[in-house]
Amino acid sequence: MSTATPAAQERERRLRLVRLVEVLAAVGAITALVAGGYLAEEFGTGPALAMVSGLALLVTASLTARRIRRKVRYRVDRPNSTAWLAGKIAAVFVGGAVVVYVAWALEVPSLPRSLVVFALIGSLLAVVNQHAARWTLLQIDATGVKLGRTHLPWPAVARLDLAGAAPGLVEAGVRLAPGHVAGDDAVRGTVLTDLPATTAIPAAAADADRIRQAVAEFGDRPVEVVVRTP
């Protein structure tokens, strides 16, 4: 018999739904890429419809996943993160097209279509994962609290502190539970110097009430959120 609370069960259900929608987005991307390869060789109604359907599935699933993620995590990214990610993805596609064109111009033997598709998808996944790792400032979810590149599981989190660091910036830091230490990549702040791991986030995104709500909703136990004043 499951001992999970209804809130925890709902959180797990949403996480599974996010994974399913992400798989559908990947299916749409693969369909569009494969169909695009056929269209590059010879136009046909079938490949055109498959490409449009794949793109529609990709866009719909991506937007749906983004909406559901808001219910399973609280995340603050660096400014203009979405625009930079879109630019990186566009650069991957442009770079792939340039490589294919140069190979064609040099009469390099053509590679299997499946290999090209998997290489492109692998590049996209690497870019997205690298971007998320470097551009996420604060994330609160069922696994714990992430400050920059430092991830702290809930058992290690004793308290979350917020303090004004500079005009337009707020530092968020975690006070660790006894017996826990921060990783080597932890960063100390300029204000919360007594905490082992901190990150600076835009003040517009540092809503203390929203952070308290996220901690209460995604955490596995009560964790105090303290707003320090000068």
ZIZI-V769740 format. One record per backbone hydrogen bond with DSSP energy under -1.0 kcal/mol. NH is the residue of the N-H (numbers start at 1). CO is the residue of the C=O. If there is no record, write none. Layout:
nh:NH co:CO
nh:NH co:CO
//
This chain:
nh:9 co:5
nh:10 co:6
nh:11 co:7
nh:12 co:8
nh:13 co:9
nh:14 co:10
nh:15 co:11
nh:16 co:12
nh:17 co:13
nh:18 co:14
nh:19 co:15
nh:20 co:16
nh:21 co:17
nh:22 co:18
nh:23 co:19
nh:24 co:20
nh:25 co:21
nh:26 co:22
nh:27 co:23
nh:28 co:24
nh:29 co:25
nh:30 co:26
nh:31 co:27
nh:32 co:28
nh:33 co:29
nh:34 co:30
nh:35 co:31
nh:36 co:32
nh:37 co:33
nh:38 co:34
nh:39 co:35
nh:40 co:36
nh:42 co:38
nh:48 co:44
nh:49 co:45
nh:50 co:46
nh:51 co:47
nh:52 co:48
nh:53 co:49
nh:54 co:50
nh:55 co:51
nh:56 co:52
nh:57 co:53
nh:58 co:54
nh:59 co:55
nh:60 co:56
nh:61 co:57
nh:62 co:58
nh:63 co:59
nh:64 co:60
nh:65 co:61
nh:66 co:62
nh:67 co:63
nh:68 co:64
nh:69 co:65
nh:71 co:68
nh:72 co:69
nh:73 co:69
nh:74 co:140
nh:76 co:138
nh:78 co:135
nh:81 co:78
nh:84 co:80
nh:85 co:81
nh:86 co:82
nh:87 co:83
nh:88 co:84
nh:89 co:85
nh:90 co:86
nh:91 co:87
nh:92 co:88
nh:93 co:89
nh:94 co:90
nh:95 co:91
nh:96 co:92
nh:97 co:93
nh:98 co:94
nh:99 co:95
nh:100 co:96
nh:101 co:97
nh:102 co:98
nh:103 co:99
nh:104 co:100
nh:105 co:101
nh:106 co:102
nh:107 co:104
nh:108 co:103
nh:116 co:112
nh:117 co:113
nh:118 co:114
nh:119 co:115
nh:120 co:116
nh:121 co:117
nh:122 co:118
nh:123 co:119
nh:124 co:120
nh:125 co:121
nh:126 co:122
nh:127 co:123
nh:128 co:124
nh:129 co:125
nh:130 co:126
nh:131 co:127
nh:132 co:128
nh:133 co:129
nh:134 co:130
nh:135 co:131
nh:136 co:132
nh:137 co:76
nh:138 co:76
nh:139 co:146
nh:140 co:74
nh:141 co:144
nh:145 co:152
nh:146 co:139
nh:147 co:150
nh:148 co:137
nh:150 co:147
nh:152 co:145
nh:156 co:153
nh:157 co:154
nh:158 co:175
nh:159 co:175
nh:160 co:224
nh:161 co:173
nh:162 co:226
nh:163 co:171
nh:165 co:169
nh:166 co:169
nh:169 co:166
nh:170 co:201
nh:171 co:163
nh:172 co:199
nh:173 co:161
nh:174 co:197
nh:175 co:159
nh:177 co:156
nh:180 co:177
nh:186 co:183
nh:193 co:191
nh:195 co:192
nh:198 co:187
nh:199 co:172
nh:201 co:170
nh:203 co:168
nh:205 co:202
nh:207 co:205
nh:211 co:207
nh:212 co:208
nh:213 co:209
nh:214 co:210
nh:215 co:211
nh:216 co:212
nh:217 co:213
nh:218 co:214
nh:219 co:215
nh:226 co:160
nh:228 co:162
//
